Amino acid sequence: MVALSSDLKTRLASPLKIGPVEVKSRVLQSPLSGVTDLVFRRLVRRYAHDSMMYTEMVNATGLHYVKQLPKIMEIDRNERPISIQLFDCRPDFLAEAAQMAVAEGADTIDINMGCPVNKITRNGGGSSLLRQPELAGAIVQSVVNAVNVPVTVKTRIGWSEQEINAVDFARRMEDAGAQMLTLHGRTRAQGYNGSARWEWIARAKQALSIPVIANGDIFSVEAAVRCLELTGADGVMCSRGTLGYPFLVGEIDHFLKTGDERPSPTPIERLQCARDHLIMLWEYKGDRGIRQARKHMTWYAKGFLNAAELRGQLAVIETVTQGIDLIDRAIEHLAAHPTAPMEAEEVGLVQV
Ligand SMILES: Cc1cc2nc3c(=O)[nH]c(=O)nc-3n(C[C@H](O)[C@H](O)[C@H](O)COP(=O)(O)O)c2cc1C
């Protein structure tokens, strides 16, 4: 049982203020490339009506040359609040991309300064900006000048163990005009390994006046509460914990608002959600949606009898009907054997 201290409850009772934008939830769904498309966000929002969500990261140089909105930048007219995340190293291209994002309906513009992937850092984007704080500041300024919505930054605590510069970098982002900072408590060198070091988030929070959002290893209500207490952060952002589990943001949000733990979904409810996800992806993206659905389906199929076998089958589906049949059969089987022992595996962290 997790307890919500009255201190924390009071501290988080008011809306999260990102400049003039008020968000009625302190729990955010992170941007996840290849995952947080319009369909996934719709599922998360079923359980977390008020939370801020992010598109997958969009390349500003690509937008400059193609001048056409990629599908990953599409947002639903009704989805609010929503941020479009951009990455690049060119202040002018980012400013232009931000204007396109605002025209698409973004409530805020988030700039990715944390992505560790070589393909991105080689070109000067993502976490490589941690080593170029001046350029990073110029980027924020340029985007702030170009749009009339808040500009936010998502970054890591440093490039490597020897180059941790979270606090100075965060201050510089604030001075450049960023209205919120999300800090992933790992270095670029860590990738997704080891633990997130929340103590650095606490230090950045103490140094800044703008809201600071804690990110890294928020896999449960209990972790969210511990992180908020330790860091003093203004909110938490969930990432890998939501893969195959779009319930997480809502569970934490519900707890922070009420002090009550929402019952976890049963395996059947998780499979029903997987089924919806599959159908929605197919309707939105056609056959490409089915190929993308395979990984999601395997993430859902965890923690119940014969889950491993189902995962193997879902990983290679070719059609929506094939996927639906497999899921429906698994649901029938679970319904017929409600007391069947669980497989010895945890629902939760997905290896990426
Ligand atoms: C598959 C995957 C895709 C990601 N895509 C993005 C992205 O597009 N933009 C971004 O800022 N971070 C991205 N991240 C980083 C996450 O948002 C988050 O910062 C990181 O996973 C740490 O949180 P966690 O320990 O709770 O997973 C991605 C992470 C994963 C695993």
The ligand as an SDF file (V2000), in Angstrom:
LIG
                    3D

 31 33  0  0  0  0  0  0  0  0999 V2000
   11.3450    3.2010  -27.4660 C   0  0  0  0  0  0  0  0  0  0  0  0
   11.6920    4.5500  -26.9150 C   0  0  0  0  0  0  0  0  0  0  0  0
   11.4890    5.6790  -27.6690 C   0  0  0  0  0  0  0  0  0  0  0  0
   11.8080    6.9420  -27.1600 C   0  0  0  0  0  0  0  0  0  0  0  0
   11.5450    8.0530  -27.9060 N   0  0  0  0  0  0  0  0  0  0  0  0
   11.7550    9.2900  -27.3770 C   0  0  0  0  0  0  0  0  0  0  0  0
   11.4100   10.4600  -28.1110 C   0  0  0  0  0  0  0  0  0  0  0  0
   10.9190   10.4240  -29.2430 O   0  0  0  0  0  0  0  0  0  0  0  0
   11.6370   11.6740  -27.4990 N   0  0  0  0  0  0  0  0  0  0  0  0
   12.1770   11.7670  -26.2330 C   0  0  0  0  0  0  0  0  0  0  0  0
   12.3530   12.8770  -25.7210 O   0  0  0  0  0  0  0  0  0  0  0  0
   12.4960   10.6690  -25.5340 N   0  0  0  0  0  0  0  0  0  0  0  0
   12.2840    9.4450  -26.0770 C   0  0  0  0  0  0  0  0  0  0  0  0
   12.5860    8.3260  -25.3250 N   0  0  0  0  0  0  0  0  0  0  0  0
   13.0570    8.4960  -23.9390 C   0  0  0  0  0  0  0  0  0  0  0  0
   11.8910    8.4460  -22.9430 C   0  0  0  0  0  0  0  0  0  0  0  0
   10.9680    9.4590  -23.1850 O   0  0  0  0  0  0  0  0  0  0  0  0
   12.3760    8.5590  -21.4880 C   0  0  0  0  0  0  0  0  0  0  0  0
   13.0840    9.7530  -21.3280 O   0  0  0  0  0  0  0  0  0  0  0  0
   13.2650    7.3950  -21.0600 C   0  0  0  0  0  0  0  0  0  0  0  0
   12.7570    6.1630  -21.5260 O   0  0  0  0  0  0  0  0  0  0  0  0
   13.4570    7.3390  -19.5330 C   0  0  0  0  0  0  0  0  0  0  0  0
   12.2870    7.0250  -18.8510 O   0  0  0  0  0  0  0  0  0  0  0  0
   11.9890    5.5030  -18.3010 P   0  0  0  0  0  0  0  0  0  0  0  0
   13.1920    5.0720  -17.5010 O   0  0  0  0  0  0  0  0  0  0  0  0
   10.7620    5.6700  -17.4800 O   0  0  0  0  0  0  0  0  0  0  0  0
   11.7810    4.6750  -19.5160 O   0  0  0  0  0  0  0  0  0  0  0  0
   12.3450    7.0600  -25.8600 C   0  0  0  0  0  0  0  0  0  0  0  0
   12.5590    5.9050  -25.1010 C   0  0  0  0  0  0  0  0  0  0  0  0
   12.2490    4.6700  -25.6030 C   0  0  0  0  0  0  0  0  0  0  0  0
   12.4800    3.4620  -24.7420 C   0  0  0  0  0  0  0  0  0  0  0  0
  1  2  1  0
  2  3  1  0
  2 30  2  0
  3  4  2  0
  4  5  1  0
  4 28  1  0
  5  6  2  0
  6  7  1  0
  6 13  1  0
  7  8  2  0
  7  9  1  0
  9 10  1  0
 10 11  2  0
 10 12  1  0
 12 13  2  0
 13 14  1  0
 14 15  1  0
 14 28  1  0
 15 16  1  0
 16 17  1  0
 16 18  1  0
 18 19  1  0
 18 20  1  0
 20 21  1  0
 20 22  1  0
 22 23  1  0
 23 24  1  0
 24 25  2  0
 24 26  1  0
 24 27  1  0
 28 29  2  0
 29 30  1  0
 30 31  1  0
M  END
$$$$
